[in-house]
Amino acid sequence: MTGRTYPEYQRAPEAWMGEVPAHWGLERMKYGLTEKTTKRGPDLPPGAISYGKVVTKDAEKIAPETRATYQEVLAGEYLINPINLNYDLVSLRTALSEMDVCVSPAYIVLRAVPEKVHPVFGNYVLHVFDVCHMKTLGAGVRQTITFKDIGQCVWPLPPMEEQTAIARFLDRETGRIDGLIEKKTRFIALLKEKILTFSDACVTGRDDSQRTVKDVDIPWAPRIPKHWTVRKGKHLFEEMARPVGPDDEIITAFRDGQVCLRSKRRTEGYTFAEKEVGYQRILKGDLVIHTMDAFAGAIGVSEDDGKATGEYAVCRPRSDEAVPEYYAYLLRCMARRNYIYVLCPSVRERAPRFRFVRFAPVKLPVPPREEQLEIVGQIERATARLKNLIAKTERSIDLLREKRAALITAAVTGKIDVRAAA
């Protein structure tokens, strides 16, 4: 990162800071932060940390006896999530609260010493400390830390006037970057909605208004092209249960409809099961449905051979009458119309699960095989450009986030002098 630098630097005692300006202070964090004595606050709205922000939680999902143990966090106080550091290396675990909430007693609540630390500057330093160093602290199976662990660490403390300037500069610049990210995120959402709308129209035969249609007994698609037929799910597919092979890798059905080896997408924050009890084999071309996540679109055709837990419904066409790719798009359309949710009510389970036994009698539209293949090709061709645009936009968002993170690190560790720009 280019920019104005300070004339002289000193080496910091901890590697995550590198060199800092020579006139900055370097102190243990326990001298600039104080741990707040636990104060019960069950009457406040419940909150938690979510990726570096204090957010509210659904109070109805928290038992009264649990909420009674929650502690108070007021606006202007820091919140630290100190547990399970080794299980999640992605989330941001520190935040400066902008609201009054109550949180789990497992959190650490801190206050800035007013004469030493500007609260906003301190928040930015804690963010860098979290990303670069805090997750290396702690011990035990759940790798939990305390304020004592944090307090013994050293952080940079410029003069208060300089802290204020850095905080003002970062608020402005990160706000500008966040605004760009928000616009790009909305743009991606619109593109995805356009893809889904087009896909739904194709699989239900509504993409051509000139077609002759007929009424059918399908609640979520009551009118289909006249030359299409209607068949029950059990006549089109059968559920498979195959033993796993010794070299099978884990396959996952993602909410965007992709079904592939997990190693192709993401493994961070994912705990692989050591035992294979209940696992089943998946073959390339199988229609795969995540029974707990089908309602969110985790339905697709597997790109690979592999294995998955029993929480997946693995289906194979009974004949050439059904093209798996077409029915993957069709089932995702059903999910978006909440029909899969309605189809799978459950009393004992908190959330309904997709079960093949309930899917078996469901009536589905059946275009001729050649038309199913044509519909799949039509969807894939028409949406390829949009998906490419989404990928480019997502990459630009990643670059903006990298720029944001680098800017914060550079400013709070003195790699750039922002006083004139503030």
One Martini backbone bead per residue (centre of mass of N, CA, C, O) as a GRO file, in nm:
protein
  422
    1MET     BB    1   0.095   0.037   0.024
    2THR     BB    2   0.049   0.360  -0.043
    3GLY     BB    3   0.205   0.645   0.125
    4ARG     BB    4   0.248   0.817   0.389
    5THR     BB    5   0.516   0.830   0.613
    6TYR     BB    6   0.717   0.797   0.872
    7PRO     BB    7   1.036   0.887   0.972
    8GLU     BB    8   1.012   0.686   1.228
    9TYR     BB    9   1.096   0.359   1.370
   10GLN     BB   10   0.981   0.077   1.564
   11ARG     BB   11   1.003  -0.222   1.714
   12ALA     BB   12   0.785  -0.452   1.794
   13PRO     BB   13   0.726  -0.717   2.025
   14GLU     BB   14   0.503  -0.794   1.808
   15ALA     BB   15   0.459  -0.922   1.490
   16TRP     BB   16   0.169  -0.804   1.404
   17MET     BB   17   0.294  -0.497   1.384
   18GLY     BB   18   0.586  -0.461   1.357
   19GLU     BB   19   0.637  -0.146   1.270
   20VAL     BB   20   0.637   0.163   1.450
   21PRO     BB   21   0.623   0.458   1.543
   22ALA     BB   22   0.850   0.611   1.754
   23HIS     BB   23   0.619   0.794   1.920
   24TRP     BB   24   0.480   0.550   2.004
   25GLY     BB   25   0.311   0.352   2.206
   26LEU     BB   26   0.387   0.048   2.413
   27GLU     BB   27   0.132  -0.157   2.554
   28ARG     BB   28  -0.044  -0.314   2.759
   29MET     BB   29  -0.384  -0.375   2.743
   30LYS     BB   30  -0.452  -0.352   3.056
   31TYR     BB   31  -0.401  -0.024   3.053
   32GLY     BB   32  -0.651   0.040   2.826
   33LEU     BB   33  -0.825  -0.187   2.969
   34THR     BB   34  -1.139  -0.295   3.111
   35GLU     BB   35  -1.314  -0.516   3.296
   36LYS     BB   36  -1.637  -0.582   3.326
   37THR     BB   37  -1.855  -0.619   3.554
   38THR     BB   38  -2.092  -0.826   3.600
   39LYS     BB   39  -2.421  -0.741   3.456
   40ARG     BB   40  -2.731  -0.784   3.461
   41GLY     BB   41  -2.962  -0.779   3.140
   42PRO     BB   42  -3.256  -0.920   3.062
   43ASP     BB   43  -3.418  -0.650   2.960
   44LEU     BB   44  -3.252  -0.658   2.727
   45PRO     BB   45  -3.169  -0.710   2.426
   46PRO     BB   46  -3.046  -0.961   2.259
   47GLY     BB   47  -2.700  -1.052   2.179
   48ALA     BB   48  -2.419  -1.045   1.937
   49ILE     BB   49  -2.163  -1.160   1.740
   50SER     BB   50  -2.119  -1.052   1.383
   51TYR     BB   51  -1.864  -0.990   1.210
   52GLY     BB   52  -1.785  -0.724   1.399
   53LYS     BB   53  -2.086  -0.713   1.519
   54VAL     BB   54  -2.351  -0.593   1.702
   55VAL     BB   55  -2.637  -0.795   1.746
   56THR     BB   56  -2.950  -0.907   1.733
   57LYS     BB   57  -3.175  -1.139   1.876
   58ASP     BB   58  -3.406  -1.385   1.915
   59ALA     BB   59  -3.588  -1.400   2.201
   60GLU     BB   60  -3.774  -1.659   2.146
   61LYS     BB   61  -3.501  -1.856   2.132
   62ILE     BB   62  -3.475  -1.785   2.443
   63ALA     BB   63  -3.461  -1.893   2.740
   64PRO     BB   64  -3.535  -1.751   3.038
   65GLU     BB   65  -3.302  -1.893   3.205
   66THR     BB   66  -3.082  -1.795   3.010
   67ARG     BB   67  -3.134  -1.485   3.005
   68ALA     BB   68  -3.082  -1.443   3.316
   69THR     BB   69  -2.752  -1.472   3.260
   70TYR     BB   70  -2.721  -1.220   3.119
   71GLN     BB   71  -2.522  -0.954   3.010
   72GLU     BB   72  -2.419  -0.633   2.998
   73VAL     BB   73  -2.419  -0.409   2.703
   74LEU     BB   74  -2.295  -0.103   2.603
   75ALA     BB   75  -2.256   0.161   2.442
   76GLY     BB   76  -1.896   0.169   2.394
   77GLU     BB   77  -1.845  -0.131   2.425
   78TYR     BB   78  -1.666  -0.419   2.438
   79LEU     BB   79  -1.674  -0.729   2.247
   80ILE     BB   80  -1.577  -1.072   2.328
   81ASN     BB   81  -1.500  -1.381   2.167
   82PRO     BB   82  -1.326  -1.655   2.353
   83ILE     BB   83  -1.439  -1.910   2.200
   84ASN     BB   84  -1.350  -2.142   1.975
   85LEU     BB   85  -1.095  -2.052   1.798
   86ASN     BB   86  -1.031  -2.333   1.638
   87TYR     BB   87  -1.327  -2.354   1.484
   88ASP     BB   88  -1.298  -2.030   1.399
   89LEU     BB   89  -1.113  -1.842   1.138
   90VAL     BB   90  -1.329  -1.617   1.019
   91SER     BB   91  -1.450  -1.471   1.230
   92LEU     BB   92  -1.531  -1.185   1.408
   93ARG     BB   93  -1.453  -1.123   1.776
   94THR     BB   94  -1.481  -0.805   1.766
   95ALA     BB   95  -1.656  -0.518   1.929
   96LEU     BB   96  -1.835  -0.212   1.903
   97SER     BB   97  -2.096  -0.106   2.058
   98GLU     BB   98  -2.420   0.057   1.942
   99MET     BB   99  -2.573  -0.097   2.180
  100ASP     BB  100  -2.810  -0.215   2.406
  101VAL     BB  101  -2.734  -0.532   2.558
  102CYS     BB  102  -2.755  -0.887   2.597
  103VAL     BB  103  -2.526  -1.151   2.694
  104SER     BB  104  -2.340  -1.395   2.721
  105PRO     BB  105  -2.119  -1.495   2.978
  106ALA     BB  106  -1.886  -1.579   2.771
  107TYR     BB  107  -1.829  -1.301   2.737
  108ILE     BB  108  -1.627  -1.014   2.690
  109VAL     BB  109  -1.620  -0.702   2.872
  110LEU     BB  110  -1.508  -0.377   2.765
  111ARG     BB  111  -1.311  -0.083   2.851
  112ALA     BB  112  -1.199   0.224   2.790
  113VAL     BB  113  -0.946   0.427   2.873
  114PRO     BB  114  -0.996   0.755   2.820
  115GLU     BB  115  -0.685   0.871   2.843
  116LYS     BB  116  -0.575   0.638   2.624
  117VAL     BB  117  -0.851   0.552   2.454
  118HIS     BB  118  -1.001   0.550   2.161
  119PRO     BB  119  -1.268   0.367   2.090
  120VAL     BB  120  -1.237   0.346   1.777
  121PHE     BB  121  -0.942   0.284   1.761
  122GLY     BB  122  -0.953   0.033   1.942
  123ASN     BB  123  -1.135  -0.127   1.748
  124TYR     BB  124  -0.934  -0.145   1.514
  125VAL     BB  125  -0.711  -0.289   1.670
  126LEU     BB  126  -0.878  -0.536   1.758
  127HIS     BB  127  -0.926  -0.637   1.475
  128VAL     BB  128  -0.627  -0.695   1.409
  129PHE     BB  129  -0.568  -0.869   1.655
  130ASP     BB  130  -0.768  -1.090   1.584
  131VAL     BB  131  -0.662  -1.171   1.298
  132CYS     BB  132  -0.333  -1.188   1.380
  133HIS     BB  133  -0.340  -1.308   1.712
  134MET     BB  134  -0.571  -1.413   1.903
  135LYS     BB  135  -0.599  -1.710   1.765
  136THR     BB  136  -0.314  -1.799   1.916
  137LEU     BB  137  -0.449  -1.820   2.170
  138GLY     BB  138  -0.482  -2.033   2.406
  139ALA     BB  139  -0.651  -2.334   2.532
  140GLY     BB  140  -0.758  -2.633   2.461
  141VAL     BB  141  -1.011  -2.773   2.292
  142ARG     BB  142  -1.168  -2.473   2.275
  143GLN     BB  143  -0.989  -2.234   2.282
  144THR     BB  144  -0.973  -2.036   2.549
  145ILE     BB  145  -1.003  -1.704   2.671
  146THR     BB  146  -0.892  -1.421   2.855
  147PHE     BB  147  -0.816  -1.114   2.971
  148LYS     BB  148  -0.534  -1.197   3.055
  149ASP     BB  149  -0.437  -1.273   2.772
  150ILE     BB  150  -0.489  -0.996   2.646
  151GLY     BB  151  -0.346  -0.800   2.856
  152GLN     BB  152  -0.045  -0.910   2.790
  153CYS     BB  153  -0.063  -0.770   2.543
  154VAL     BB  154   0.049  -0.567   2.278
  155TRP     BB  155  -0.012  -0.219   2.182
  156PRO     BB  156  -0.078   0.060   1.998
  157LEU     BB  157  -0.021   0.418   2.121
  158PRO     BB  158  -0.103   0.698   2.031
  159PRO     BB  159  -0.179   0.991   2.048
  160MET     BB  160  -0.491   1.104   2.091
  161GLU     BB  161  -0.504   1.288   1.840
  162GLU     BB  162  -0.419   1.055   1.647
  163GLN     BB  163  -0.642   0.859   1.706
  164THR     BB  164  -0.867   1.043   1.605
  165ALA     BB  165  -0.766   1.068   1.312
  166ILE     BB  166  -0.771   0.768   1.242
  167ALA     BB  167  -1.069   0.717   1.303
  168ARG     BB  168  -1.180   0.922   1.099
  169PHE     BB  169  -1.050   0.806   0.847
  170LEU     BB  170  -1.166   0.513   0.867
  171ASP     BB  171  -1.462   0.582   0.870
  172ARG     BB  172  -1.465   0.709   0.589
  173GLU     BB  173  -1.326   0.484   0.413
  174THR     BB  174  -1.495   0.237   0.505
  175GLY     BB  175  -1.765   0.360   0.429
  176ARG     BB  176  -1.709   0.375   0.127
  177ILE     BB  177  -1.655   0.074   0.086
  178ASP     BB  178  -1.922  -0.032   0.206
  179GLY     BB  179  -2.100   0.105  -0.007
  180LEU     BB  180  -1.991  -0.054  -0.249
  181ILE     BB  181  -2.057  -0.334  -0.142
  182GLU     BB  182  -2.363  -0.293  -0.118
  183LYS     BB  183  -2.417  -0.239  -0.419
  184LYS     BB  184  -2.298  -0.509  -0.522
  185THR     BB  185  -2.483  -0.694  -0.355
  186ARG     BB  186  -2.749  -0.598  -0.485
  187PHE     BB  187  -2.673  -0.674  -0.773
  188ILE     BB  188  -2.646  -0.977  -0.721
  189ALA     BB  189  -2.937  -1.022  -0.622
  190LEU     BB  190  -3.069  -0.941  -0.893
  191LEU     BB  191  -2.934  -1.155  -1.069
  192LYS     BB  192  -3.037  -1.403  -0.913
  193GLU     BB  193  -3.337  -1.341  -0.952
  194LYS     BB  194  -3.330  -1.358  -1.260
  195ILE     BB  195  -3.245  -1.653  -1.278
  196LEU     BB  196  -3.484  -1.777  -1.118
  197THR     BB  197  -3.715  -1.669  -1.291
  198PHE     BB  198  -3.628  -1.806  -1.552
  199SER     BB  199  -3.619  -2.097  -1.451
  200ASP     BB  200  -3.915  -2.120  -1.358
  201ALA     BB  201  -4.041  -2.065  -1.637
  202CYS     BB  202  -3.917  -2.311  -1.784
  203VAL     BB  203  -4.008  -2.562  -1.593
  204THR     BB  204  -4.332  -2.460  -1.631
  205GLY     BB  205  -4.387  -2.326  -1.928
  206ARG     BB  206  -4.379  -1.981  -1.904
  207ASP     BB  207  -4.177  -1.877  -2.146
  208ASP     BB  208  -4.441  -1.924  -2.345
  209SER     BB  209  -4.733  -1.753  -2.429
  210GLN     BB  210  -4.818  -1.932  -2.700
  211ARG     BB  211  -4.892  -2.168  -2.551
  212THR     BB  212  -5.067  -2.446  -2.493
  213VAL     BB  213  -5.276  -2.514  -2.216
  214LYS     BB  214  -5.333  -2.693  -1.900
  215ASP     BB  215  -5.504  -2.836  -1.647
  216VAL     BB  216  -5.370  -2.934  -1.322
  217ASP     BB  217  -5.282  -3.135  -1.025
  218ILE     BB  218  -5.080  -2.868  -0.936
  219PRO     BB  219  -5.052  -2.634  -0.703
  220TRP     BB  220  -4.772  -2.479  -0.813
  221ALA     BB  221  -4.869  -2.589  -1.130
  222PRO     BB  222  -5.176  -2.562  -1.282
  223ARG     BB  223  -5.019  -2.485  -1.561
  224ILE     BB  224  -4.942  -2.659  -1.864
  225PRO     BB  225  -4.841  -2.784  -2.128
  226LYS     BB  226  -5.029  -2.989  -2.326
  227HIS     BB  227  -4.783  -3.208  -2.398
  228TRP     BB  228  -4.762  -3.262  -2.114
  229THR     BB  229  -4.716  -3.456  -1.831
  230VAL     BB  230  -4.809  -3.663  -1.538
  231ARG     BB  231  -4.611  -3.759  -1.249
  232LYS     BB  232  -4.486  -3.939  -1.007
  233GLY     BB  233  -4.203  -3.952  -0.827
  234LYS     BB  234  -4.186  -4.277  -0.808
  235HIS     BB  235  -4.187  -4.303  -1.136
  236LEU     BB  236  -3.903  -4.139  -1.175
  237PHE     BB  237  -3.782  -4.223  -0.886
  238GLU     BB  238  -3.515  -4.357  -0.680
  239GLU     BB  239  -3.388  -4.453  -0.381
  240MET     BB  240  -3.064  -4.459  -0.255
  241ALA     BB  241  -2.826  -4.718  -0.088
  242ARG     BB  242  -2.490  -4.700  -0.066
  243PRO     BB  243  -2.189  -4.806  -0.021
  244VAL     BB  244  -1.889  -4.707   0.063
  245GLY     BB  245  -1.578  -4.616  -0.029
  246PRO     BB  246  -1.241  -4.588   0.060
  247ASP     BB  247  -1.205  -4.303  -0.140
  248ASP     BB  248  -1.431  -4.130  -0.052
  249GLU     BB  249  -1.553  -3.820  -0.069
  250ILE     BB  250  -1.701  -3.539   0.037
  251ILE     BB  251  -2.035  -3.435  -0.016
  252THR     BB  252  -2.211  -3.128  -0.114
  253ALA     BB  253  -2.507  -2.937  -0.075
  254PHE     BB  254  -2.576  -2.636  -0.192
  255ARG     BB  255  -2.780  -2.349  -0.206
  256ASP     BB  256  -2.705  -2.310  -0.529
  257GLY     BB  257  -2.710  -2.635  -0.639
  258GLN     BB  258  -2.442  -2.745  -0.577
  259VAL     BB  259  -2.276  -3.072  -0.631
  260CYS     BB  260  -1.981  -3.148  -0.442
  261LEU     BB  261  -1.685  -3.142  -0.342
  262ARG     BB  262  -1.585  -2.975  -0.072
  263SER     BB  263  -1.289  -2.910  -0.174
  264LYS     BB  264  -1.403  -2.713  -0.409
  265ARG     BB  265  -1.502  -2.487  -0.202
  266ARG     BB  266  -1.507  -2.551   0.137
  267THR     BB  267  -1.330  -2.604   0.473
  268GLU     BB  268  -1.376  -2.382   0.650
  269GLY     BB  269  -1.528  -2.458   0.954
  270TYR     BB  270  -1.512  -2.774   0.895
  271THR     BB  271  -1.616  -3.082   1.039
  272PHE     BB  272  -1.497  -3.392   1.009
  273ALA     BB  273  -1.590  -3.703   1.020
  274GLU     BB  274  -1.446  -3.993   1.153
  275LYS     BB  275  -1.705  -4.140   1.101
  276GLU     BB  276  -1.918  -4.357   0.871
  277VAL     BB  277  -2.186  -4.354   0.997
  278GLY     BB  278  -2.442  -4.341   0.751
  279TYR     BB  279  -2.306  -4.346   0.501
  280GLN     BB  280  -2.320  -4.266   0.144
  281ARG     BB  281  -2.328  -4.311  -0.191
  282ILE     BB  282  -2.221  -4.107  -0.470
  283LEU     BB  283  -2.303  -4.038  -0.805
  284LYS     BB  284  -2.263  -3.925  -1.094
  285GLY     BB  285  -2.593  -3.782  -1.160
  286ASP     BB  286  -2.724  -3.748  -0.905
  287LEU     BB  287  -2.997  -3.673  -0.713
  288VAL     BB  288  -2.953  -3.419  -0.459
  289ILE     BB  289  -3.085  -3.395  -0.115
  290HIS     BB  290  -3.110  -3.183   0.148
  291THR     BB  291  -3.321  -3.240   0.403
  292MET     BB  292  -3.260  -2.961   0.579
  293ASP     BB  293  -3.198  -2.762   0.294
  294ALA     BB  294  -3.415  -2.768   0.064
  295PHE     BB  295  -3.569  -2.491   0.124
  296ALA     BB  296  -3.281  -2.334   0.024
  297GLY     BB  297  -3.164  -2.514  -0.244
  298ALA     BB  298  -3.026  -2.807  -0.169
  299ILE     BB  299  -3.028  -2.890  -0.501
  300GLY     BB  300  -2.883  -3.151  -0.716
  301VAL     BB  301  -2.621  -3.251  -0.932
  302SER     BB  302  -2.367  -3.451  -0.932
  303GLU     BB  303  -2.014  -3.412  -1.022
  304ASP     BB  304  -1.949  -3.665  -0.832
  305ASP     BB  305  -1.788  -3.898  -0.657
  306GLY     BB  306  -1.903  -4.016  -0.322
  307LYS     BB  307  -2.002  -3.890   0.006
  308ALA     BB  308  -2.274  -3.908   0.255
  309THR     BB  309  -2.497  -3.857   0.463
  310GLY     BB  310  -2.826  -3.936   0.575
  311GLU     BB  311  -2.920  -3.624   0.503
  312TYR     BB  312  -2.950  -3.755   0.220
  313ALA     BB  313  -3.113  -3.764  -0.092
  314VAL     BB  314  -3.070  -4.030  -0.323
  315CYS     BB  315  -3.133  -4.012  -0.677
  316ARG     BB  316  -3.270  -4.215  -0.948
  317PRO     BB  317  -3.364  -4.283  -1.243
  318ARG     BB  318  -3.582  -4.523  -1.385
  319SER     BB  319  -3.551  -4.359  -1.658
  320ASP     BB  320  -3.542  -4.156  -1.949
  321GLU     BB  321  -3.783  -3.967  -1.861
  322ALA     BB  322  -3.563  -3.847  -1.654
  323VAL     BB  323  -3.390  -3.545  -1.596
  324PRO     BB  324  -3.207  -3.445  -1.337
  325GLU     BB  325  -3.158  -3.143  -1.406
  326TYR     BB  326  -3.451  -3.064  -1.437
  327TYR     BB  327  -3.546  -3.158  -1.143
  328ALA     BB  328  -3.364  -2.968  -0.991
  329TYR     BB  329  -3.499  -2.710  -1.090
  330LEU     BB  330  -3.787  -2.788  -1.004
  331LEU     BB  331  -3.736  -2.824  -0.695
  332ARG     BB  332  -3.633  -2.535  -0.651
  333CYS     BB  333  -3.899  -2.410  -0.729
  334MET     BB  334  -4.063  -2.544  -0.503
  335ALA     BB  335  -3.901  -2.418  -0.273
  336ARG     BB  336  -3.964  -2.114  -0.343
  337ARG     BB  337  -4.288  -2.196  -0.307
  338ASN     BB  338  -4.301  -2.381  -0.036
  339TYR     BB  339  -4.373  -2.687  -0.106
  340ILE     BB  340  -4.168  -2.853   0.052
  341TYR     BB  341  -4.256  -2.752   0.326
  342VAL     BB  342  -4.551  -2.852   0.301
  343LEU     BB  343  -4.476  -3.155   0.233
  344CYS     BB  344  -4.285  -3.158   0.525
  345PRO     BB  345  -4.414  -3.209   0.792
  346SER     BB  346  -4.346  -3.153   1.156
  347VAL     BB  347  -4.348  -3.234   1.503
  348ARG     BB  348  -4.067  -3.330   1.631
  349GLU     BB  349  -3.933  -3.131   1.451
  350ARG     BB  350  -3.833  -2.813   1.407
  351ALA     BB  351  -3.772  -2.898   1.108
  352PRO     BB  352  -3.840  -2.984   0.816
  353ARG     BB  353  -3.803  -3.278   0.610
  354PHE     BB  354  -3.694  -3.437   0.351
  355ARG     BB  355  -3.894  -3.708   0.210
  356PHE     BB  356  -3.939  -3.955  -0.012
  357VAL     BB  357  -4.213  -4.067   0.090
  358ARG     BB  358  -4.353  -3.781   0.030
  359PHE     BB  359  -4.261  -3.748  -0.270
  360ALA     BB  360  -4.373  -3.995  -0.428
  361PRO     BB  361  -4.693  -3.878  -0.468
  362VAL     BB  362  -4.601  -3.646  -0.630
  363LYS     BB  363  -4.685  -3.425  -0.873
  364LEU     BB  364  -4.531  -3.397  -1.202
  365PRO     BB  365  -4.392  -3.258  -1.458
  366VAL     BB  366  -4.358  -3.399  -1.812
  367PRO     BB  367  -4.156  -3.358  -2.039
  368PRO     BB  368  -4.001  -3.431  -2.291
  369ARG     BB  369  -3.684  -3.524  -2.297
  370GLU     BB  370  -3.584  -3.322  -2.512
  371GLU     BB  371  -3.705  -3.077  -2.357
  372GLN     BB  372  -3.548  -3.102  -2.098
  373LEU     BB  373  -3.272  -3.059  -2.229
  374GLU     BB  374  -3.343  -2.784  -2.351
  375ILE     BB  375  -3.403  -2.638  -2.085
  376VAL     BB  376  -3.130  -2.673  -1.955
  377GLY     BB  377  -2.971  -2.529  -2.181
  378GLN     BB  378  -3.124  -2.262  -2.166
  379ILE     BB  379  -3.052  -2.190  -1.877
  380GLU     BB  380  -2.740  -2.209  -1.903
  381ARG     BB  381  -2.703  -2.003  -2.131
  382ALA     BB  382  -2.864  -1.755  -2.012
  383THR     BB  383  -2.692  -1.762  -1.722
  384ALA     BB  384  -2.386  -1.746  -1.776
  385ARG     BB  385  -2.346  -1.437  -1.792
  386LEU     BB  386  -2.456  -1.377  -1.509
  387LYS     BB  387  -2.256  -1.558  -1.351
  388ASN     BB  388  -2.005  -1.408  -1.449
  389LEU     BB  389  -2.087  -1.135  -1.327
  390ILE     BB  390  -2.103  -1.234  -1.038
  391ALA     BB  391  -1.809  -1.328  -1.011
  392LYS     BB  392  -1.682  -1.048  -1.066
  393THR     BB  393  -1.826  -0.902  -0.834
  394GLU     BB  394  -1.720  -1.081  -0.605
  395ARG     BB  395  -1.424  -1.015  -0.657
  396SER     BB  396  -1.451  -0.709  -0.606
  397ILE     BB  397  -1.534  -0.746  -0.312
  398ASP     BB  398  -1.282  -0.889  -0.214
  399LEU     BB  399  -1.092  -0.651  -0.283
  400LEU     BB  400  -1.229  -0.447  -0.096
  401ARG     BB  401  -1.181  -0.608   0.165
  402GLU     BB  402  -0.877  -0.612   0.142
  403LYS     BB  403  -0.842  -0.307   0.141
  404ARG     BB  404  -0.974  -0.255   0.413
  405ALA     BB  405  -0.783  -0.430   0.586
  406ALA     BB  406  -0.517  -0.291   0.499
  407LEU     BB  407  -0.591  -0.006   0.592
  408ILE     BB  408  -0.626  -0.061   0.889
  409THR     BB  409  -0.350  -0.183   0.947
  410ALA     BB  410  -0.178   0.057   0.846
  411ALA     BB  411  -0.297   0.277   1.038
  412VAL     BB  412  -0.269   0.128   1.334
  413THR     BB  413   0.061   0.070   1.265
  414GLY     BB  414   0.196   0.314   1.086
  415LYS     BB  415   0.246   0.273   0.767
  416ILE     BB  416   0.057   0.522   0.765
  417ASP     BB  417  -0.007   0.873   0.730
  418VAL     BB  418  -0.338   1.029   0.811
  419ARG     BB  419  -0.353   1.316   0.929
  420ALA     BB  420  -0.395   1.495   0.668
  421ALA     BB  421  -0.656   1.320   0.567
  422ALA     BB  422  -0.856   1.365   0.822
   0.00000   0.00000   0.00000
